[in-house]
Amino acid sequence: MLARNLRVGADEIDLLVAWGRRRVAVEVKTLVGGDPVEEFTAAKAARFRRAGLSLQPPPERFDLVAVCLRREGAGLRWLTGVC
């Protein structure tokens, strides 16, 4: 992990990680019940990408980690290259 809760102007990148030699920006969405991926709107994706592209050097990839909390436990999905 290179950084977490990284403020870039008015925007934020939840995690900036090293994936091998790549820099990857990661948005983490958590939801109780339902699908957190649905909360990652086109507007949120645009802000996330804008924040990443203003870093030097910019991330090579933009990923989404979706965490769903339910009574039976938590589920996690890591979606690569979402925007």
Residue, then its C-alpha position, 0 to 999 in steps of 0.5 A: m500500500l502506497a497511500r490510503n484516503l489520499r486527498v486530491g483537491a476535492d476528490e479522494i482515492d481510497l487506496l493507492v497500491a503497488w501491484g507489481r510494478r504498476r500503481v493502482a488506484v482503488e475505490v472501496k465501496t461497502l454496503v449492508g445488503g444490496d450490491p455496492v457496485e451499483e453505488f459506483t455511479a458514472a459521476k463517481a467513476a469520473r471523479f475517481r479517474r480525475a483524481g488519479l490522473s492528477l497524480q504524478p505519475p498517474p495510476e496505470r489502472f483504476d479498480l473497485v473493491a466491493v464489500c457487501l455485509r450481510r447477516e451470513g457474513a461479508g462478501l468481497r469482489w475486486l473488479t479491475g479496470v473499472c474506469 
